[in-house]
């Protein structure tokens, strides 16, 4: 449910840091790592047109710290404990906790078997996917989607994301199966175990 938001969130500046900063909610997250990625993204955003090509490394620790700490309340409603693992060429796994009671009213009606109707409260979300990308565009290829242990079809996730991302600026919502532009004019993302390399 959050794979598409992951890229959209990276295009947003971090929330102003609270004073004093709270202790990270789990081991492996740090404000230093979050700040490091925030500075990298600001530097990328400030690049002038025609600047020479370069590659910017982003570690898994930086990404997870930035998503959970630096972006703060920008995470989708009911979503917490986001953990993204970079596994190698094009492959990602992500887990999180989703409070269904907070988002149920925003979910679209569905046909057939819907495990969302059997679940309530906070449930685990697990995604296995591939990020295909190049020339400034990307697409997501979902290998496995689980919510509360139930295997979900991609079509159901697509309906949920379409419904959750509709706005005045985007009345159709975001189609997570359609190609999208990479944020910050990144040309390509190379995934390696534990890190990503951003080609600019």
C-alpha positions in Angstrom: 0.0 0.0 0.0 3.0 2.3 0.5 5.3 1.4 -2.4 4.1 4.3 -4.5 4.0 6.7 -1.6 7.7 5.8 -1.0 8.7 7.6 -4.2 6.3 10.5 -3.7 7.5 11.1 -0.2 11.1 11.2 -1.3 10.2 14.2 -3.5 9.0 16.1 -0.5 11.2 18.1 1.9 11.6 16.8 5.4 9.4 18.1 8.2 11.0 20.7 10.4 12.8 18.9 13.2 11.0 19.0 16.6 12.9 20.5 19.5 14.1 18.4 21.3 14.0 15.5 18.9 12.3 12.3 20.2 14.2 9.1 20.6 13.9 6.9 17.4 11.0 4.4 17.9 13.2 1.4 17.1 16.8 0.3 16.7 18.4 1.0 13.4 16.8 4.4 13.0 18.9 7.6 13.6 18.4 11.3 13.3 22.0 11.5 11.9 21.2 9.1 9.0 17.9 11.0 8.4 19.7 14.3 8.2 22.3 12.9 5.9 19.7 11.9 3.3 17.9 15.1 3.8 21.0 17.1 2.9 21.7 14.8 -0.1 18.1 15.4 -1.4 18.4 19.2 -0.9 21.7 19.2 -2.8 20.2 17.2 -5.7 17.2 19.5 -5.8 19.5 22.5 -5.9 21.5 21.2 -8.9 21.6 23.6 -11.8 20.4 22.6 -15.2 23.3 21.2 -17.2 25.3 20.1 -14.2 27.7 17.2 -14.8 26.5 13.7 -14.3 27.1 12.1 -10.9 26.0 9.2 -8.8 24.7 9.7 -5.3 24.7 6.7 -2.9 21.8 6.3 -0.5 22.1 3.7 2.3 19.3 1.5 3.5 19.8 3.0 7.0 19.5 6.6 5.6 16.4 5.8 3.6 14.6 4.1 6.6 15.6 6.8 9.0 14.5 9.6 6.6 11.1 7.9 6.0 10.3 7.2 9.6 11.9 10.3 11.3 12.6 13.1 8.7 9.2 12.9 7.0 7.3 12.6 10.3 3.6 13.2 9.8 3.8 13.0 6.0 3.5 9.2 6.1 0.1 8.0 5.0 -2.6 7.9 7.7 -2.4 4.7 9.8 1.0 3.6 8.4 3.9 3.2 10.8 7.1 1.2 11.2 8.1 1.4 7.6 11.1 -0.7 6.8 12.5 -0.9 3.2 15.2 -3.5 2.3 17.2 -3.2 -0.9 18.1 -6.7 -2.0 19.9 -6.3 -5.3 19.3 -5.5 -9.0 15.8 -4.0 -9.1 14.5 -5.9 -6.1 12.9 -4.4 -2.9 11.1 -5.7 0.1 9.1 -3.5 2.4 7.2 -4.1 5.6 5.1 -1.8 7.8 2.2 -1.8 10.2 -1.2 -0.5 9.0 -4.1 0.6 11.3 -7.1 -0.6 9.3 -9.5 1.2 11.6 -8.0 4.5 10.6 -8.2 3.9 6.9 -11.2 1.7 6.5 -13.6 4.6 5.6 -11.2 5.6 2.7 -11.1 2.2 1.1 -13.0 1.6 -2.1 -15.8 -1.0 -2.3 -14.5 -4.2 -3.8 -16.0 -7.3 -5.4 -15.4 -10.9 -4.5 -13.2 -12.1 -1.6 -11.8 -9.1 0.4 -9.5 -10.0 3.3 -9.8 -6.4 4.5 -13.3 -7.2 5.7 -11.9 -9.9 8.0 -9.3 -7.8 9.6 -9.3 -4.9 12.1 -6.8 -2.9 14.1 -3.1 -2.8 13.4 -1.9 -5.4 10.9 1.4 -6.1 9.2 1.9 -5.3 5.5 4.5 -7.0 3.4 5.5 -6.2 -0.2 8.0 -7.9 -2.5 8.5 -6.0 -5.8 10.8 -4.9 -8.5 11.6 -1.4 -9.5 12.1 -1.2 -13.3 13.6 2.2 -14.3 15.7 4.2 -16.7 15.7 7.5 -18.6 14.0 9.2 -15.7 11.0 6.9 -15.5 10.1 3.9 -13.5 7.5 1.2 -13.0 6.6 -1.2 -10.2 6.3 -4.9 -10.7 4.7 -6.6 -7.6 5.7 -10.1 -6.9 3.9 -10.6 -3.6 1.5 -8.4 -1.4 0.4 -9.6 2.0 -1.9 -7.8 4.5 -2.3 -9.5 7.9 -1.0 -12.7 6.4 -3.5 -12.7 3.5 -2.1 -12.7 0.0 -3.7 -9.7 -1.9 -4.1 -9.5 -5.6 -2.4 -6.5 -7.3 -5.7 -5.3 -8.6 -7.0 -4.8 -5.0 -3.9 -2.8 -4.0 -4.3 -0.8 -7.2 -7.9 0.1 -6.2 -6.8 1.1 -2.7 -4.0 3.3 -3.9 -6.2 5.0 -6.6 -8.8 5.8 -3.9 -6.3 7.0 -1.3 -4.4 9.3 -3.7 -7.4 11.1 -5.3 -7.2 14.9 -4.8 -8.3 18.1 -6.4 -5.0 18.2 -8.3 -5.2 14.5 -9.2 -8.9 13.5 -9.4 -8.1 10.1 -11.0 -5.6 9.1 -8.3 -2.2 7.4 -8.9 -2.2 4.2 -10.9 0.7 2.3 -9.3 0.9 0.0 -12.3 1.5 2.9 -14.7 5.0 4.3 -15.4 6.0 7.3 -13.4 8.7 10.0 -13.4 11.5 9.5 -10.9 11.7 12.4 -8.4 14.4 15.1 -8.4 15.1 14.5 -12.1 17.0 11.2 -11.2 17.8 9.4 -14.4 18.2 5.9 -12.9 18.2 4.1 -9.6 20.5 1.1 -9.2 19.5 -1.1 -6.3 22.3 -3.1 -4.5 22.1 -5.0 -1.3 21.7 -2.4 1.4 21.9 0.7 -0.7 20.7 2.5 -3.9 22.8 4.5 -6.3 21.0 7.5 -7.9 22.3 8.5 -11.3 21.8 12.2 -11.9 
